[in-house]
Amino acid sequence: MDRYRTQSFSERRKSMVPNNEDGELSPTRSLTLNTNTSHVKLPQRVEMMGSTSRSRGPPTPNMTTPSADPDSPTHSSHDPPPPPTPAASPGPDHEQPDWSAAGDQEDVFLKQIRSYFIDKSHAERTRILGDLLNLCTSQQLSFVRQYVDPLLKKDPFTSLPNEICLRILSCIDDPKVLARASQVSYRWRELLSDDVTWMKLCAKHDYGRRMSENHVTTPFSTSRPPPNPIQSNYLDQENEAPHHSFPGATPVVPMMQYNSRSFDSATSSNALLRRPKIRSYKSHFKQRYLVETAWRTGGNHIQKHITQDQGVVTSLHLTPNYIVVALDNAKIHVFNTDGSGQKTLQGHVMGVWAMVPWDDTLVSGGCDRDVRVWDMASGNALHTLRGHTSTVRCLKMSDSSTAISGSRDTTLRVWDIKTGLCKNVLVGHQASVRCLEIKGDIVVSGSYDTTARVWSISEGRCLRTLSGHFSQIYAIAFDGTRIATGSLDTSVRIWDPNNGSCQAILQGHTSLVGQLQMRGNTLVTGGSDGSVRVWSLEKMAPIHRLAAHDNSVTSLQFDDTRVVSGGSDGRVKVWDLKSGQLVRELSTPADAVWRVAFEEEKCVIMASRSNRTIMEVWSFSPPDDALYERDPTLAQRMLNAPPARPLSAVEYRSMAREDQAMTGLAHEAAYSQDDIDMADAGPSTAPPHVTGPRSFLDDD
C-alpha cells in the first residue's frame, strides 16, 4: 500500500535499481504490502473496503422507514438495526510541548540541522522534509499539523494598506462583530481604534445626539438649538444627513428647542449626566450602545412610597437637579435625581394641577386659583400670584422671568415671576383653557370651547383663532412651524400658525385624544381607547398603530429611539419607534400609572400600588468600569493573546528567559488615553497607538 503515502527520497532512489534478469530498469514494481506498522498505519476505512457490502441509500420520501420498535407492525427481522445516535467527537488535546527535559547535546544538534537546512535549495529542503515526515508516527504528524496550520493562515490586514483595511471595516455595522474583531490581534485592535470607523457607525445607528457632556445648568432659550460636536463633525465630513430607516423619523438633533422647559411629564433630554466628558466617537458609541442595551434588557430601579395616603399624581417633571411631583392633595414633592433627599413644598390649600420648573425655580398652580413661585433648593415660597378666579389648569414659561398660566376662568395670564406682577391678561376663549404651548413670543392655547388660539406675548393680543374641532380640546403641541391639537371628537388636527389653516385631519382614534408629542416630522398620540399612534407629518399618514393598553393612555413620551407609554391598566411599555415593536414592559403591573417621564439614561414612574402612591426611578447608566477601559498589564496581554501554534524549542527557551527578566515588575493600571478630542476626529487613517486587544462591549 505504498501508494497511500508519499515515498521518501531513499525509496524513490531504491526503486530505480535493476529488478529484471537482463539488468534493465523495470518500468513497474510489484505492489507489496508493508507489514511494518510501526511507522504507518493503514486507514481503518481502507481495511474494511473489501468486506463491506454496498451501502443502503437513504429512504425516499414515499418509503416507509423501518421502525426501531420490535413490536411495531412495520418492523421486520431482516431490517438492519437503526444507527446509533452520533455523539460529538472528542477534540484533540492541544497541549504545549514541554521542552524542559531537553539536553544540551540536543541544542547543539538542532543548531547544526538548522544551519544545514538554511543553506539548502528549495528542492533539497523539500526532499529533507519529505524524508522526515515519512518517519513520523500519526501522533507526531498531528503535532506537525498543529504547528503548520497557523503558519499557512494569512491575515489580510497585515499586508493591505490602512485605507483599504478601514474601508473593509466600514462595511460592518454590527458593533459586536467589531468588538470581537478587536480581540483578534494588536493589528486589528489598532485598526478598530480609528475614530472615523466609529464616526460612521454612529451615523448608521443614529447615535448622533450627544449623551454625556459637561453638566449644563442654563436652559437653552434661544430659537436655535445648541451645537452638537459629534453631529456637526460627521455631518460636515460626510456632507449628508444621517440615514433614517423609517418615514417619519426625526432629524438627529441634540436637544429639542424647548423655550419652555415645562413639557408636561418630561423635560425631554436636557438633563445631562455629570460623568466626565466623552471625547471620542468610539466612547460615544460605546455609551449609547450600553444604554440602549440596558433599556431593552437591563436597568436598575428603586421604589419609594412618597405619601402615606392615596394621592393622584397630576404632574411630573425631570430637571438636571430634581424630580418634581405634584399631587391632588395640595403637596409638591421635590427629590434629588436619584430619588432621595425629599422636600415637600406646602402652601397650596387645594390640589395642584399644573407646574413648570426652570433651574431652581418652580411655578405651580391649582384649585385654590393661586400661582405660586418656589425656590426648590431651599423649599421656600418666593411669591404668590393672585388674579385667576378659577382653577389654574396649565402653566408654561417662556424665559426665566416670564410664566403664562391658563385657567378655567377662560383667561390666560402673563406673569413676571421676579416681581410677582401680572403683565397681561389674554382674553378670548369662551370656556376653560385646558392646555398651552410656547415657542418664542408665540403662545398657543387649547380650550373646551373647541377652538385653539394663537397669541402674541409682547403684544398681549390674539393673532388668530383655529376653529374646526367639534368637541373640547385636551392636548396641544407646537414646534414653531406646526400646531397639533387633540380633541374629544377623536381626531387630531394639524394647523399652520401663520395663517390659521388646517393642514390635515388625522383620524384613527376611537375616543378622546389626550396625549400629544411632536418632534420634527414625527407626531405620537395617545388616546382613551388605549392605543398609541405614530404619524408622519410629511405624508400626514400613520406609521404605526400600537395596541398599547387595555385602558386610557395616561402618559406618553418619545425620543429618537423609543416610545414610553403608561396607562390606567397599570402597565408601562417601551416601544421601538422605528419598527413599532414592543421592546419590553417596564416595572411590574400596578393598579394605575399616573405619569411616566424619561431621559436618556433614566425613567421615573408614578403609579398607584396597594392604595399607595409610589415612585420608581429606573437607571440605565452603564457603570464607569464598563465605560472607561484600562491598559492591560504585560502579564494580562500574554494571557489575552495566547500563541496560535505550539512553541518550538527555541521559542520555549526564549520565553523562559523573558519570564525571568519580568520577575519583580510591578503591575500598572491606568485609564486608557486613546480617546481623541472631538475636534481632531478627522478622516485620519493612521490608527492611534493602543496597548492590547480588549473588547469594549460585554460579549457574554
ZITADA-V260753 format. One record per residue. N is the residue number from 1. RES is the residue in three letters. PSI is psi in degrees with one decimal (* if undefined). Layout:
BEGIN
n res psi
N RES PSI
N RES PSI
END
This chain:
BEGIN
n res psi
1 MET 35.8
2 ASP -26.2
3 ARG -9.7
4 TYR 0.8
5 ARG 162.2
6 THR 133.7
7 GLN 142.7
8 SER 167.8
9 PHE -42.3
10 SER -36.6
11 GLU -38.4
12 ARG -39.3
13 ARG -38.4
14 LYS -33.6
15 SER -13.1
16 MET -1.8
17 VAL 158.2
18 PRO 134.6
19 ASN -16.5
20 ASN 174.4
21 GLU -25.9
22 ASP -3.8
23 GLY 9.6
24 GLU 159.6
25 LEU 129.6
26 SER 126.6
27 PRO -22.9
28 THR 160.1
29 ARG 149.4
30 SER 142.0
31 LEU 118.5
32 THR 151.6
33 LEU 123.8
34 ASN 109.0
35 THR -4.4
36 ASN 103.5
37 THR 15.3
38 SER -24.3
39 HIS -45.4
40 VAL 131.0
41 LYS 139.5
42 LEU 136.7
43 PRO 142.8
44 GLN -34.9
45 ARG -34.7
46 VAL -38.8
47 GLU -29.3
48 MET -1.2
49 MET -37.4
50 GLY -23.4
51 SER -14.4
52 THR 143.7
53 SER 175.7
54 ARG 129.3
55 SER 146.3
56 ARG 131.8
57 GLY 166.3
58 PRO 149.0
59 PRO 141.9
60 THR 163.0
61 PRO -29.1
62 ASN 6.3
63 MET 152.1
64 THR 117.4
65 THR 128.4
66 PRO 140.6
67 SER 146.7
68 ALA -12.3
69 ASP 120.8
70 PRO -29.2
71 ASP -2.5
72 SER 142.1
73 PRO -21.3
74 THR -0.9
75 HIS 136.6
76 SER 145.0
77 SER -18.7
78 HIS -10.5
79 ASP 140.5
80 PRO 152.1
81 PRO 151.2
82 PRO 148.9
83 PRO 148.4
84 PRO 155.4
85 THR 123.5
86 PRO 138.7
87 ALA 155.2
88 ALA 131.8
89 SER 140.0
90 PRO 135.7
91 GLY 157.9
92 PRO 147.4
93 ASP 101.8
94 HIS 73.8
95 GLU 148.0
96 GLN 134.2
97 PRO 149.6
98 ASP 111.6
99 TRP 12.1
100 SER -23.9
101 ALA 1.5
102 ALA 137.9
103 GLY 171.0
104 ASP -34.0
105 GLN -33.5
106 GLU -38.8
107 ASP -40.7
108 VAL -42.0
109 PHE -43.3
110 LEU -36.0
111 LYS -39.6
112 GLN -40.1
113 ILE -43.5
114 ARG -42.3
115 SER -41.0
116 TYR -43.3
117 PHE -37.3
118 ILE -34.7
119 ASP -9.2
120 LYS 161.3
121 SER 176.3
122 HIS -45.6
123 ALA -39.9
124 GLU -39.4
125 ARG -41.0
126 THR -43.0
127 ARG -39.9
128 ILE -46.1
129 LEU -40.0
130 GLY -42.9
131 ASP -44.8
132 LEU -40.9
133 LEU -33.0
134 ASN -15.5
135 LEU -6.6
136 CYS 148.9
137 THR 171.0
138 SER -35.8
139 GLN -39.8
140 GLN -36.2
141 LEU -34.3
142 SER -39.9
143 PHE -40.8
144 VAL -40.0
145 ARG -42.9
146 GLN -35.1
147 TYR -36.2
148 VAL -38.5
149 ASP -48.6
150 PRO -30.2
151 LEU -24.2
152 LEU -15.9
153 LYS 142.1
154 LYS 123.2
155 ASP 112.4
156 PRO -28.0
157 PHE -13.3
158 THR -17.0
159 SER -23.4
160 LEU 153.0
161 PRO 158.6
162 ASN -39.0
163 GLU -42.7
164 ILE -40.0
165 CYS -45.9
166 LEU -32.6
167 ARG -40.5
168 ILE -44.4
169 LEU -29.0
170 SER -16.1
171 CYS -7.8
172 ILE 122.2
173 ASP 7.1
174 ASP 112.9
175 PRO -29.2
176 LYS -34.3
177 VAL -43.8
178 LEU -36.6
179 ALA -43.3
180 ARG -34.9
181 ALA -31.2
182 SER -12.6
183 GLN -1.8
184 VAL -51.5
185 SER 172.4
186 TYR -33.2
187 ARG -45.5
188 TRP -37.7
189 ARG -41.4
190 GLU -43.4
191 LEU -39.3
192 LEU -3.0
193 SER -2.2
194 ASP 124.3
195 ASP -19.8
196 VAL -35.1
197 THR -44.2
198 TRP -27.3
199 MET -45.8
200 LYS -34.9
201 LEU -36.0
202 CYS -40.9
203 ALA -39.8
204 LYS -37.0
205 HIS 9.4
206 ASP 40.3
207 TYR 39.8
208 GLY -24.9
209 ARG 138.7
210 ARG 140.1
211 MET -58.1
212 SER 119.5
213 GLU 167.2
214 ASN 141.6
215 HIS 130.8
216 VAL 125.7
217 THR -19.9
218 THR 121.9
219 PRO 151.0
220 PHE 113.9
221 SER 4.6
222 THR 165.7
223 SER -17.6
224 ARG 132.6
225 PRO 157.1
226 PRO 155.8
227 PRO 150.5
228 ASN 108.9
229 PRO -43.0
230 ILE -48.3
231 GLN -46.5
232 SER -36.2
233 ASN -53.7
234 TYR -21.7
235 LEU -38.5
236 ASP -38.0
237 GLN -31.6
238 GLU -16.5
239 ASN 33.9
240 GLU 156.7
241 ALA 150.6
242 PRO 147.0
243 HIS 137.6
244 HIS 141.5
245 SER 10.8
246 PHE 152.0
247 PRO -31.8
248 GLY 29.7
249 ALA 146.0
250 THR 134.6
251 PRO 146.4
252 VAL 110.5
253 VAL 149.5
254 PRO -41.3
255 MET 149.7
256 MET 154.4
257 GLN 66.6
258 TYR 100.8
259 ASN -40.1
260 SER 129.5
261 ARG 17.7
262 SER 30.0
263 PHE 120.1
264 ASP 128.5
265 SER 8.1
266 ALA 151.9
267 THR 30.3
268 SER -133.4
269 SER 26.2
270 ASN 9.7
271 ALA 107.1
272 LEU 158.7
273 LEU 159.6
274 ARG 16.6
275 ARG 151.4
276 PRO 154.3
277 LYS 131.7
278 ILE 130.2
279 ARG 2.4
280 SER 159.1
281 TYR -34.0
282 LYS -47.5
283 SER -39.0
284 HIS -46.1
285 PHE -41.6
286 LYS -44.6
287 GLN -45.6
288 ARG -40.5
289 TYR -44.3
290 LEU -37.7
291 VAL -44.4
292 GLU -39.4
293 THR -40.6
294 ALA -36.3
295 TRP -32.8
296 ARG -37.2
297 THR -10.7
298 GLY -140.1
299 GLY 144.1
300 ASN 146.8
301 HIS 154.6
302 ILE 150.2
303 GLN 135.7
304 LYS 134.2
305 HIS 120.7
306 ILE -16.3
307 THR 149.5
308 GLN -19.5
309 ASP 173.9
310 GLN 131.0
311 GLY 135.8
312 VAL 127.0
313 VAL 121.4
314 THR -21.7
315 SER 145.9
316 LEU 132.1
317 HIS 141.8
318 LEU 131.2
319 THR 172.1
320 PRO -21.3
321 ASN -17.0
322 TYR 157.7
323 ILE 119.8
324 VAL 129.6
325 VAL 130.2
326 ALA 142.6
327 LEU 167.0
328 ASP 6.0
329 ASN 19.6
330 ALA 9.1
331 LYS 149.1
332 ILE 125.0
333 HIS 132.2
334 VAL 126.4
335 PHE 160.0
336 ASN 172.2
337 THR -20.6
338 ASP 6.2
339 GLY 8.3
340 SER -178.6
341 GLY 52.0
342 GLN 133.3
343 LYS 148.9
344 THR 120.7
345 LEU 113.6
346 GLN 133.1
347 GLY -39.2
348 HIS 144.4
349 VAL -7.5
350 MET -179.5
351 GLY 141.4
352 VAL 122.3
353 TRP -7.5
354 ALA 144.5
355 MET 158.2
356 VAL 127.1
357 PRO 154.0
358 TRP 109.2
359 ASP -124.2
360 ASP 4.3
361 THR 140.2
362 LEU 133.5
363 VAL 131.4
364 SER 156.0
365 GLY 158.4
366 GLY -155.5
367 CYS -17.5
368 ASP 4.6
369 ARG 1.9
370 ASP 149.9
371 VAL 122.8
372 ARG 144.5
373 VAL 129.3
374 TRP 152.8
375 ASP 107.3
376 MET -24.3
377 ALA -42.0
378 SER -20.8
379 GLY 10.5
380 ASN 148.9
381 ALA 130.3
382 LEU -45.0
383 HIS 154.0
384 THR 115.5
385 LEU 115.8
386 ARG 145.3
387 GLY -36.2
388 HIS 148.5
389 THR 6.5
390 SER -176.8
391 THR 133.9
392 VAL 117.2
393 ARG -23.4
394 CYS 151.0
395 LEU 140.9
396 LYS 161.9
397 MET 136.9
398 SER -27.3
399 ASP -174.0
400 SER -12.2
401 SER -2.1
402 THR 125.6
403 ALA 147.3
404 ILE 130.6
405 SER 144.4
406 GLY 141.1
407 SER 164.6
408 ARG -6.8
409 ASP 11.4
410 THR 1.3
411 THR 161.3
412 LEU 142.1
413 ARG 138.8
414 VAL 122.1
415 TRP 143.8
416 ASP 104.1
417 ILE -10.3
418 LYS -40.7
419 THR -16.6
420 GLY 19.7
421 LEU 150.5
422 CYS 120.0
423 LYS -29.7
424 ASN 155.8
425 VAL 122.3
426 LEU 111.8
427 VAL 137.8
428 GLY -37.6
429 HIS 152.5
430 GLN 0.0
431 ALA -175.2
432 SER 137.3
433 VAL 114.1
434 ARG -30.9
435 CYS 155.1
436 LEU 157.0
437 GLU 151.8
438 ILE 136.9
439 LYS 113.1
440 GLY -123.2
441 ASP 3.3
442 ILE 132.4
443 VAL 133.6
444 VAL 128.0
445 SER 146.9
446 GLY 142.9
447 SER 163.2
448 TYR -6.8
449 ASP 11.8
450 THR 4.4
451 THR 158.7
452 ALA 146.9
453 ARG 145.6
454 VAL 123.5
455 TRP 152.9
456 SER 123.5
457 ILE -45.7
458 SER -38.1
459 GLU -21.6
460 GLY 33.3
461 ARG 162.6
462 CYS 126.2
463 LEU -39.4
464 ARG 158.3
465 THR 132.4
466 LEU 105.6
467 SER 140.2
468 GLY -33.0
469 HIS 152.6
470 PHE -3.5
471 SER -176.9
472 GLN 145.6
473 ILE 127.3
474 TYR -22.2
475 ALA 149.1
476 ILE 147.0
477 ALA 143.0
478 PHE 124.7
479 ASP 10.7
480 GLY -25.4
481 THR -21.8
482 ARG 150.3
483 ILE 133.5
484 ALA 132.8
485 THR 138.0
486 GLY 138.2
487 SER 167.4
488 LEU -15.5
489 ASP 9.8
490 THR 2.3
491 SER 160.2
492 VAL 129.2
493 ARG 141.3
494 ILE 128.3
495 TRP 153.6
496 ASP 116.1
497 PRO -18.0
498 ASN -41.0
499 ASN -3.6
500 GLY 11.3
501 SER 149.7
502 CYS 117.6
503 GLN -31.9
504 ALA 154.9
505 ILE 114.7
506 LEU 114.3
507 GLN 147.8
508 GLY -35.6
509 HIS 151.7
510 THR 5.4
511 SER -169.9
512 LEU 132.9
513 VAL 103.0
514 GLY -3.6
515 GLN 128.8
516 LEU 140.8
517 GLN 137.0
518 MET 130.5
519 ARG 115.8
520 GLY -124.6
521 ASN 17.6
522 THR 133.0
523 LEU 132.0
524 VAL 131.1
525 THR 149.1
526 GLY 141.8
527 GLY 172.5
528 SER -9.9
529 ASP -0.1
530 GLY 1.3
531 SER 152.1
532 VAL 132.1
533 ARG 137.7
534 VAL 127.5
535 TRP 147.1
536 SER 121.0
537 LEU -7.7
538 GLU -44.9
539 LYS -7.8
540 MET 48.5
541 ALA 155.1
542 PRO 143.9
543 ILE -49.5
544 HIS 145.1
545 ARG 109.2
546 LEU 119.3
547 ALA 85.1
548 ALA -48.1
549 HIS 160.3
550 ASP -6.9
551 ASN -163.4
552 SER 144.4
553 VAL 112.7
554 THR -18.7
555 SER 143.5
556 LEU 135.4
557 GLN 146.5
558 PHE 159.4
559 ASP -156.5
560 ASP -14.1
561 THR -42.8
562 ARG 162.0
563 VAL 130.2
564 VAL 124.8
565 SER 144.7
566 GLY 146.5
567 GLY 169.1
568 SER -12.3
569 ASP 1.1
570 GLY 15.1
571 ARG 148.2
572 VAL 123.8
573 LYS 143.7
574 VAL 127.6
575 TRP 148.8
576 ASP 121.7
577 LEU -34.8
578 LYS -45.8
579 SER -20.1
580 GLY 10.2
581 GLN 150.5
582 LEU 121.2
583 VAL -49.9
584 ARG 165.8
585 GLU 118.3
586 LEU 136.0
587 SER 169.4
588 THR 150.2
589 PRO 140.1
590 ALA -178.0
591 ASP -40.9
592 ALA 149.3
593 VAL 120.4
594 TRP -52.4
595 ARG 149.0
596 VAL 133.5
597 ALA 141.3
598 PHE 156.9
599 GLU -164.3
600 GLU -45.1
601 GLU 19.8
602 LYS 147.8
603 CYS 134.8
604 VAL 130.4
605 ILE 127.9
606 MET 120.8
607 ALA 170.1
608 SER 125.3
609 ARG 124.6
610 SER 43.7
611 ASN 27.0
612 ARG 145.3
613 THR 122.9
614 ILE 155.9
615 MET 127.1
616 GLU 127.3
617 VAL 114.1
618 TRP 135.8
619 SER 129.8
620 PHE 19.3
621 SER 133.6
622 PRO 148.3
623 PRO 154.1
624 ASP -36.4
625 ASP -17.9
626 ALA -24.4
627 LEU -40.5
628 TYR 116.6
629 GLU 151.7
630 ARG 148.2
631 ASP 126.9
632 PRO 148.6
633 THR 170.3
634 LEU -40.1
635 ALA -39.2
636 GLN -37.0
637 ARG -36.6
638 MET -36.6
639 LEU -36.8
640 ASN -22.2
641 ALA 73.2
642 PRO 154.8
643 PRO 146.4
644 ALA -3.6
645 ARG 163.1
646 PRO 152.2
647 LEU 141.3
648 SER 171.9
649 ALA -39.4
650 VAL -43.6
651 GLU -37.1
652 TYR -47.6
653 ARG -34.1
654 SER -41.5
655 MET -34.0
656 ALA -39.0
657 ARG -37.1
658 GLU -37.7
659 ASP -38.3
660 GLN -38.2
661 ALA -27.0
662 MET -14.1
663 THR 130.0
664 GLY -9.4
665 LEU 137.3
666 ALA 146.9
667 HIS 137.8
668 GLU 142.1
669 ALA 126.1
670 ALA 156.7
671 TYR 142.5
672 SER 133.9
673 GLN 24.7
674 ASP -2.0
675 ASP 131.8
676 ILE 158.8
677 ASP 146.5
678 MET -34.7
679 ALA -21.6
680 ASP 6.4
681 ALA 61.0
682 GLY -178.3
683 PRO 53.1
684 SER 140.5
685 THR 8.0
686 ALA 105.6
687 PRO 142.0
688 PRO 157.5
689 HIS 133.3
690 VAL 169.3
691 THR -19.0
692 GLY 158.4
693 PRO 102.7
694 ARG 139.7
695 SER 140.5
696 PHE -4.9
697 LEU 154.3
698 ASP 106.0
699 ASP 103.7
700 ASP *
END
